[in-house]
C-alpha cells in the first residue's frame, strides 16, 4: 500500500472506515484552546511545558484521526489500541487500505475540516514531496537525537519510523517450489501467480518491489528503468498478476506469490497458520532493497495535541517495540540495542538478511518516482 531509507540492522477504540465529522476542532474547547493556541506552533513537547502538558491537552481533544493504517501492517492494530487505552483518546482510523497518495490527497482536500487526518504514515517519496509543498508541521519528539542522521528532515517535518526489506511471499501449498529470487519469478511454472502489493505509482510496497527488481537486473538507485523492463518481461511471460495482493487474495488463492515488505509477509506467516496457508518468506538474493516509512503531522491537524502525542508514543521504547512485534525494523533499534530497551526476543524474530543494505538518496527516490509515473502503465499494459 503506502510510497517510500532503513538503518543497517531494519478494533478497540478505533473506528475503521471513514472517520465521521463528529470530531471537535482544536479550537472548540480542546487542548489548543487551553494552551492559548500554542499547540499548532509547538515544535517539541518542551514548547508546551513538557510531556505531561501535552498529554493533558491531547486528552482534552479526546480524538485522533489516522489514515491508511491496516491493522496487520507493522502491528498498527495493536499500536492503535495501546495508544488509545493508555491515554483514553479515541482513534478514528479511516481507509486502512489506502495509499500514500490517498493520504496526501486527504490533507489537501479536507483542509479546515474536522475529519482531516491528524498524522500521516508515508512512503519516503511522498514525505519529501509533502514537505516541499508545506503540508506538514515541524515537530521533534523527545527521542529526536536518537533517530539516525539521514532518517529525518533537519526541521522535523518528517522522520522515519520503521522499515523492512522487499521480500517474496509464497503459498507453499499451492506453489510446488517457492521462488527465492527475481530471476526465479520469470520461470514458466509461476504463470499468473506473481503479484505486487498495490500500484507502484501510488503504493510504497509496490514502488520498492520495482526498485528491487531494477537492482536485480543491472539497475542502480539512479536508474529504475531495468525494473520497468523486468515487469514488462514478467507480463509478457504471463507471470505478472495485476491483482493487488492482500491477505484475502492470498487466502483465496488469487495471489499465491506476493512481492511485499518482509515485515508484512512475515506477519502473514503467523496470521495464515490457523487458515491452512503455509506462507514462506524469502528476501530475494539478487535484489536486496530496504526502505523506511516516515511520520508527519498535518500542518492543519484538527487535533494538534493528539497528533504530537501520537508521535511521542511511536518514538518511545514502547511504541518502537510494538513495531518490532510486527516484524518491522524500528528506526530507533540501534540506539535501543545500545541502551538495552529493545526487546531481544522480538529482534531475534526479524527476517534474516545477509549483508548491509544501501539506500537511495532523496533525489534518487524522487527521480525513480517520476520514471514510474511515466512508464509503469506502458510496462504492464496489454
N, C-alpha and C positions, 0 to 999 in steps of 0.2 A: 503494500500500500504506500505509505508515505515516502520526497526526493532528497538525496543527500548530496574527516579524518578519524582513528581508533588508536589508543595508546598501545604500546607494544606489550601487551600481557600475553586486549579487549576480550441481582445486584443489590443490595446494600442500600446505602442512602444515595444511590446513583440512578438517574433517570435515563435509561437507554432509549434512543430515539430522539426526535427533535426536541430541543430544550424549549419549553414554552416561555412566554413572555412574562411570567409571574415574578421573575427575579427583581428585587428592588434595585434601583440605581444607587451608585455610591453616594449621591448627594441627598438621598431620601432618608436620612437618619442612620446611615451605616457608618463604617469606620472612617470613611473620608470626611464626613461631616464632623465627627467627634474630634478629629485631629486638625480641624481648620483647613481642609483642602490639601494637607501636606502629603497624603499618601501617593497621589499621582505623580508627585515630584520627587518622591523618595528614591534614592539610588542605592540605599542599603538600609538594613534594619536600624542601624545607628542613627540615621536621619530622623527616625520616629521615636527615639529614646530607648531603643533596644528591642530584642525579640519579643519580650513579654508585651510590650505596647503594640507590636504588630499583631500578635495573637489576639489581643483584646479587640483591635479594630476589625480583624477578619471575622471574629465571632459575631460582631455586631452586624456585619454584612450578611453573614449566615449562608452564603451560597458561593459556588464556583462553577463557571461554565468551561468545560473542556470539550474538545472535538477531535475526532479521528483517533481514538484510543481503544482499539479492540481489547476486550478483557484478557485474551490469550496472547497478546503482543507484549513481550518483555515484562510479563506479570502485572500489567496495568490493572487488571480486575482486582487483585489483592492490594495493590498500591492505593487505588482509589478508596477502597473500603477502609484500609488502615488510616488514611488521612482523615476521612470523614468521621470515623469512630474516635480518633484522637482529639479532634478539635470541634466536633459537633457541627460541622459545616456540610450542608447538602451539596453533593456534586451532581450537576446536570451534564450528562455525557451524551453528546449529540453525534450522529453519523459515525459510529465507531469504525466502520469500514471505509471511511473517506480517505482522500489522498492529501498530500501537502498542498497541492493546487487548490483543493476544496477549502483547506484551512485559510489560505491567503485570501481567497475569494470571499469567505465569510467575514473576515476582518474588514475588507473594503466595502462590502455591500451592506453590512449591518452597523456601520459606524453610528454611534449615538443610541443604539438600541440595547435594551436590557438583555436580549438573547445573544448578543455578540460574544464570541469566545474571549475568555479572560487570558488564557495561556495557550501556547502552541507547541507542538512536538513535531519538528520539521526535518526533512532531509536537508543536507547542508546547502545545496544549491538554492533552495527556497529560503533558508535562513539568511543567506547572503543577499539575495535579491530583495527580500523583505526589509532588511536593514537599510539597504541602499535607498529604498522607497520611503524610509522614515516611518515604518509601520509599528516599530517596537519601542518599548520604554526601557531605557538603560537601568539595570539593577544588578548589583553584585551581592551574591549570597555570602554568608559568613565564612564558608569554606572556599571562597574565591581563589585565594592564594594557592590552594592545593590542586586546582584544575591546571593541568599541564599547559605550558605555552603552546600556542598553535591550535588549542582546542577551545578557544574563546575569543570573542571580539574584545579588543582592548577597552572599549567603552561600556561593555556589559550589555549590549543589545541582544546578544545570543551567546550561548555556551553549550558545548557538547555535554550530553548526559549519559548515553550508553551506546554500545555498538556491537558489531559482530562481523563475521566473515560470510561471504557468499558461499552457499553450500548446495548440494544436490540431495534432495529427499526422495526416497523411493519406497513404494509399497512392495515389499519382498514377497508377498503372497500373490501378487498379480504380475510381477516382473521377475523372470527367471534368474537373471544376473543383473544386479543393480550397478549402474554406471558409476565410475569413480572420477571421471574427467570430462571436460568439454569434448574432447576427441571421441570418447565413448558415445556421447549423445547422438552422434551422426550415424551410428550403426543402424542398419535396416530393422533390427529387432525392436527398435523403440519407436516405430511408426505411430504417429498420432498421440504420443504419450508425454511429450516434454512441454511443460507449461511454465509461465512466469507468474509471479505474484503481482499482477497489475500491468498497466501500460507504462513503459519506461519514460515517456514524456511527462508523466504525472506522478508516478509512484517510485519511491526511493529504492525499494527492494528490486524492482524490475530494472531500474536505471543501473543499479550495481551489478545486476546479472549481465547486462550488455557490456559494461566496463570490464568485468572479469573475463568475459568471452574474448574481448579485444586483447587483453594481456595474454590470454592463452593462445592467441593466433598472430603474434608478432606485433601487436599494437603497443602503445605506450600511454602514459597519462595524458600526453599531448595529442594522442591520436586514437580516438574511439572507433574510427571507421572500420577496422578489422572486425569489431564486434557486430556492427551492422551487416557486414558481409557474411559473417558467421551465421547470423539468424536468417539471412536470405538463403543461405545454403541449407540450413536446418528446415526452412519452409519448403524449399524445392525438393528435399528428400522426403517430405511428407511427415517428418517427425515433430515439427512445431505444432503445438496445440494452442489455439488462440483463447481458450477458456481461461479466465483468471483463476489461479489456484487458491483455494481456501480449504479449511478443514472439511467443509461439507463436500466439496468436489473431490477431495481425496477419499473420503469415506464411501462415496457412491461410485468410485472408480473412474470418474471423468478425467482426473489429472493424477495418474499413478506415479509420475515423476515431476518434481517441482523444484525449480531453481529459486532459492529463497535464502534469507538470513539463517545462519546456523542456530541462533537462539530460538527462532520460530520453529524450524524443523526439529530441533532437539526437544522443544516443548511439546510438539505434536507427538513425538515418540511416547511420552508419558500419557498424553491425552488419549491416544489411539489404542493403548493396551487393552482397555476394557471393551473396545468396539471391534476387536478382531482384526485390526490392521497392524501388520508387522512393519513399522516405518523405520527405515535405515537412513543414516545421515553420513555424508562424506563431504569434506572440504576438497574441491577439485585440485588434483595435483598439478595441473597445468595452468591454473588461473586463480591464484590466491589474491583475493581482494577484500579489504576491510574498510569499513567506514563507521562513523558515528552519526547519530541523530542529534538534534540540537533543541534546546528550550528557548522560548522567547515569551515576553509578556506583551500583550496587545497594548499599544500606547493609549487607546481609548477603552481599556477594560472596564466593564460595568462594575466589577468587584475588585478594585485595585489592591486592596489589602489582602484579600484571599489569594489573589494571583501571586503576590510576593511571598506569602506564607507557603503556598504550594511549592515554589522554587526552593525555599529554605528546607522544606521537608524532603524533596527529591535529592538534595545535595547533602543531606545529613547521613551519618552512617546507617541509620535505619532505612532510609529510602534507597540508598545505594546497594545495601544488602538485599533489598527486595528485588531490585533489578537483577542481581546475581542469581536470586532464586528462580528467575525466569530465564536463566542461561545467557543473559546479556552481560557484556563486559562493561562494568561501570567505569565511568571516566575517572573517578577518584580511587580506583582499585590500587594503583601503585602506592599512593600515599597511605591508604588504609592497610595495605600489607605491611608497610613500614611501621605504622603506629599500633598495629595489632587489632584494628577494629573490623577488618574484613573477616567474614565467616569462611574459615578454611575449608570446611566441608563443601560449601557451595562453590568455592573456587575450584576445588578438585573435580567437580562435575562438569566444568566447562568443556565444550568440544575441543579435542586436542588438535593443534596445528603446529607443524614444524616451521622453523624459520621466523624471521621478524618481518612483519608487513611494512610496506611502503605506502605512503598516502599522497594523493594528488593535492596540488595547491588549490587555493580558492579560484584562481584564474583558470586552472585546468578543468575544474569541475564545471565552471560556467561555460567554457568552450565546448565541453562534452555535451552539456545540456542543449546548447544551440545546435550541435550536429545532430542530435537525436530528434530535435523538434523538426528539422528539415528533412531527415532521411529515414525515420522509422517506418512510416506508413508505406513508403516505397519498398522497403526491405521485406515486409511481411504481407504485402497486399497480393491479391490474386489467388 
